[in-house]
Amino acid sequence: MFTILLFNCKKEEKSKLKKPNILFILVDDLGYHDLGSTGSTFYETPNVDRLANQGMMFTQGYASSRVCSPSRASIMTGQFTARHGITDWIGAKVGEDWRTRKRYDKLLPADYVKELPKQDKVLAEAFKEEGYNTFFAGKWHLGDKGSYPEDHGFEINKGGFHRGGPSGGFFSPFKNPKLKDKEKGENLTIRLAKETAQFIQQQKDSTFFVFLSFYAVHAPIQTTETKWSKYRNKADSLGIDKSGYKMERVLPVRQVQDNPIYGGLVETMDDAVGIVLNALKENDLDKNTIVVFTSDNGGVASGDHYATSNLPLRGGKGYQWEGGIREPFFIKVPWLKNKATATSFPVIHTDFYPTLLDLANIPLQPEQHIDGISLKPILEGKEMNVDRPLYWHYPHYGNQGGEPSSIIQQNGWKLIHYWEDNREELFKLPSTEKDELNVITKHPKIAQKLSNQLRSWLKEVDAKYPEKDMEFDSIKRQKRRINIKTKKLESLEKSRLEVLSKDFKPNDNWWKSKITKD
């Protein structure tokens, strides 16, 4: 009898020590205010909102970059972009090739690393070493053949290859070499969720690390007629503003959330999140699975499809301001129940690596995730007394109007250094989240200290810089900008109202969403 009791106790103890599963959800181009839980009154996201309310919301959560590939590399490596070298989206032109864009800019963008460095032990590899079954679904954009998810620790890859957007759009056929088509008209976001849910069900008796990386809500923005109609009617009931844009320094920027196509795209992403969360619950895994939810950069307010507004944050994807780098940033640890559900402690993508290892009781690897810290104390309800600097380095021109610049943020101060003319801006956070109150003349000593610290760090990590374009033509640049302020702005306002009109129809089959099986 004693022997049997001892065996049962050991079995129960072993069960309690089972390592937690990890579900990491990364959305592409989702803005900070694109969720109901972060302030949107237009988009409807009940599943993500529920997740946010069940976990910890980091209200000052940051992407490691204003564009996708660098942020994704930072999540995988635990390193800031200037350190791992992927400083722009992979495929962007650099050096003299930049002139083919006919942007007529003062600088030639710096070169950058074109794939996830093989010498790094990335997040999936760290978990795989610990016996986790690893799974990837969706957008990769961290290298071509030889640097796909399966080359970096993921045993299964559904849909991840070198492209940064959905090749065939959001409805089948997908034109994705890593994802076989099934029914014509199938939704890509839902398909990725179903593939993930199936893997979870298959692995319910094992331990897994799942990385669900949606192509949504990246361009091309597409939705079904039903969802478009829902959000068109909602915009109409809320009152459609006569004007939806204003000029930023380079391009117009969207001021209102009223795009019914984007609304449908966001809701479909939320539907997909619901499918995966339900899979956890149905397989009795929700109480032992850590869930992370975030985005890779700000919402697209300029360039691409001018899809959303990030107000009151300034700018959006591609921009150096808060709208370009502030993200939804949620972590749910089911067994940690705290009264506090939100914190304003500044966190960044590089923190995911050490945090997830720590929560899974896996030894940290500080030589790898050198730019991240474990957020476990915060999740346990403790205070974090860490005064550390955050760094961003983007020696490029963004497609959305952003300028080549580097940023340091520490102790509530943010300094931006612009590489075109070496001017600098200083902001106090969070009181000036709109980045409209440059206080550098009032606090020159603080600005100088941060500037010196930024330059010292960039030198330490051997950062690459843009170079002066000796063929720069200021007349051509001015002509281009005048055209943007007149014709481009007028065209955007016109197309915005067309999408909101009752008789809007993109094409006969609504981006293939009406096509069914033969």
Secondary structure, DSSP 8 states (H G I E B T S, - for coil): -HHHHHHHHHHHHHHHT---EEEEEEESS--TTSSGGGT-SSS--HHHHHHHHHSEEETTEE-SSSSHHHHHHHHHHS--HHHHS--S-TT---GGGGGGG----SEE------S--TTS--HHHHHHHTT-EEEEEE---S-STTSSGGGTT-SEEES-SS-SS-TT-SBS----TTS---STT-BHHHHHHHHHHHHHHHTTTS-EEEEEE--TTSSS----HHHHHHHHHHHHHH---S--EEE-SSSEEE-----HHHHHHHHHHHHHHHHHHHHHHHTT-GGGEEEEEEESS----SSTT-----TTS---TT-SSHHHHB--EEEE-TT---S--EE---EEGGGHHHHHHHHTT----TTTSTT----HHHHTT--------EEEEE-S--TTS--SEEEEEETTEEEEEETTT--EEEEETTTTTTS----TTT-HHHHHHHHHHHHHHHHHTT----EE-TT--HHHHHHHHHHIIIIIHHHHHHHHHHHTSTT--SSTTTTTTT----
